[in-house]
Amino acid sequence: MLRLGVNIDHVATLRNARGTPYPDPLEAARLCAAAGAHGVTMHLREDRRHIRDDDVFRVKEAAVLPLNLEMANTPEIVDIALKLQPAEVCLVPERREELTTEGGLDVIANRDRLEPTVRRLGEAGIEVSLFVEPDPEALDTAAALGAPVVELHTGAYCDAAESCKPALLDPLIRGAEYAHGLDLRVNAGHGIHTGVMEGILRIPHIDTLNIGHSIVCRAVMTGMEQAVREMLDSMNAHERRTP
């Protein structure tokens, strides 16, 4: 069964834009669970641009869905992960000036720095995933590091013009086959939306799709009607009580 992990980072982006307590990532996680999602993903960035420490601890404590914590390999965030004890950690590259994660983690160049982190998290009972490009050498390195899971970076494929998509899908298909042959569990994520789903589903051996931005964007539209009705109901109720 193909599983869906919903990244709720941009619920926090909306909240932080005005400094309000809403929309609440925990409420979003509960709605994801009610809709049938299999997990929730939150990226605790070093600059806390969207998700904050309190968010991840509240969602973990509520236990509405298994939590996948996306994070950079930094001492501060590793210590938080060890305290938080999410079901899964996905190690990703991170640059403060980027709008979003721009590519897979360079596990080859960073192997020496990643090895103790993968070991510490694994020994704490946290499943470790590495966010990588579908490159055989990177996948070999991920397996050698002892990470049981890789998440293939699908952003280049999802963002490409239609004429370029076939050439970008083939490496993802081959990468998933290669990773499966290494006994790695294969997830995929970044940039996925309904318009590319037909191609994404051609990638074999995928366990989980982690999707965030497109779901939150769609929710702004499809959830608006209900939000407006609730606001009108509230206005009407208060109006009736006004002398």
N, C-alpha and C positions, 0 to 999 in steps of 0.2 A: 504494500500500500504506500503510495506516494504521500508524504506528509508535508504540511505547511507550517512554517514558522513565520510569525508576523513581527516585523521590526517596527516598534512603536516610537522610535526616536523623534519623528517629526510631530507627534502629538505634543511632545515636550517643547519642540521648536515653536509651535503656536503659543503655548503657554508662556514661554520666556519672552516672546516678542512684546508682550505688554506687562510682564511681571505679575500676572494674575495667578491664582491657585488652580485655574482651569485652563484648558482641558487637562485632566489628571491621567497620567500614564497608567495608574493602577485601574482606573475605570476602563480605559482602553483595553487593558489586558483581560479584564472580566468580559468585555463585549466580544473580544476575540475568542475566548473560551466558549461563550454562549453560541457563537456562530460556527463552532466546530473546528477551530484551529488546533493544531497539535502542540504548539509551543510558542513562546514569545521571545524575541531578540531585543536586546538593549545594548547600545554602544556607549560605554562610559569613557568619554574622551578626556584627555589630560586637561583641556581647557573648559570642560563641562559646558560646552556650547548648547547642548540640549538636555540629555539625561544627566541627572545629578545623583550623588551618593544615596540620598534619601529615597529616590525613586527605585533604585535597584533593590534596596533592602526591604522596602514596603511590598514590592511585587514578589520578591522571594518569600517573605513571611506569609503573604496571603496564599501562596501555593495554588493559584488558580490554573497555572500552566507551568510546565517545565521551563526554566529560564536559561537561555543561551546568552552569555555575556560576551559581547565583542569588546576587544581591548588591545591596546598596544603592549609591547613587552617592556614595561617600565617598572621599576621597583615599587613605586607607590600603588599602581593599579594591580600589580601581582599580589601585593599584600591585601588589598581590598578583596580581590577574588578569593583568596584563601579564607578570609573571614566570612565572606558572603556564602560560599559553597553553592554556586549555581550548578545546575545539572550538567552544563557544558560551557566551555570557554572557547571562543574562536579568536585566535591571535591574528591581528590584521596590521598592515602598515598604517602609519598615521603621521600626517604633517599638518601643523597648525594652520597654514595658509590654504589648504585644500578645501573645496566646497564639500566634497564627499570622498570616500576612499577611491583612489585613482588607479589601483592595480593590485595585483597579488603581492603577497609578502615575499621578499627575496630570502627564501629559506637557505639558499646556498651561501650567500655572503654573510648571513647572520646566524649560521649554524651554531657557532660556539656560544653565542649569547642566548639562543633559543633553547639549547639542550638542557641547562639547569632549570629553566622555567617549565618546560614540558614535563620534566621529571617531577618537580615539586608539585605541580598541579595534579599530575596523575597519581602521585603517592597520597594526595589528599582526597582521592576518590572523585576528582572532577574529570570528566571526559574532555579531551583536548582536540580541537580542530584547528587546522592551519588553512588560512585563506590564500590560495595559490593560483597561479596561471596553470593551464593544462599542459605543462612541459614535463617530459619524462624525467629529466634530471632533478627538477624541483620535486616531483612526486617520489622519486627514489630517496631524496633527502628527507622528505616528510616521514616516509616509512622508517628510515634509519634513525630518526629522532625519537621514534616510539609513539608518535601521534596516531591514534586509531582512526581519525577522521580527517578528510580534506574537504574544503569547500571551494569549488571551482569558480573563478571569477568570470561571470557572464556579461560584464558591463560592455566590453568592446562589441560583442555580438548584438546585444540589445539596442545599443545606441547607433549602430551602423546603418547606412543606407541599404535599402533592400538589395541592390545589386551587389553589395559587398558581403551580405550575410552568409551565403553558402561557404565562402572561403574562411569565415570566422567560426562557423558551426563545426566544420570538420575537425579542427584541433580539439574542441570540447568533447566531441564524440570519441576521438582517439584517446584523449586524456582520461576520460571516464573509464574506458576499457582498460587502459594501462593501470590506473589506480585500483580498479577492481581486481586485477591480476596480482596486485601487491597485498591483497586482503585489507585494503583501506575502505572504510565506508565513505561514500561519495555524496556530498551535498552540493548545492549550487545556489548562487545568489549574486545580486547586484544588477539593478536596472530592469528587472523582469516586470513585464506588464502583460495584460491579456492579449495585446496585439502580437506578441512574440511567443506566445505559449506553444503554438504548434511546433515551432522549431525547437524550443527548449525541451519539449517532451520527446524529441528524437534522441536526446542524450541518454545513453543507457545507464542502468545501475544507480540512478539517483534515488536517495533515501528521502531527503528533505529539500524543499525549495524555501529559502529565506527571502521574503519579499516585504518591503516596507513602504517606500515612497509612493509607489503607484496606488497601493491600497489606501493610504492616508489621504492622498489627493482625491481618489474616487469617493471616499467617505465624506469629504467636504460637500460633494454634490448629492449623493444618494441619501445622506443622512440629514440634509438640510430641511427637507419637508417636515420630518418628524420634530426637529428642533424648533421650527417656526410654529408648528401646532402647539407644542408644549408652552412656548412663550405666550401665544395668544390665549391659551387656556388659563395660564397664570395671570395675565392681564385682566381677563374677564372675571376671574374669581375675585381678584382684589377690587375691581371696579364695583362688583355687586356688594362688597362689604363696606364701600365708602359711603358715609352718610350724606 
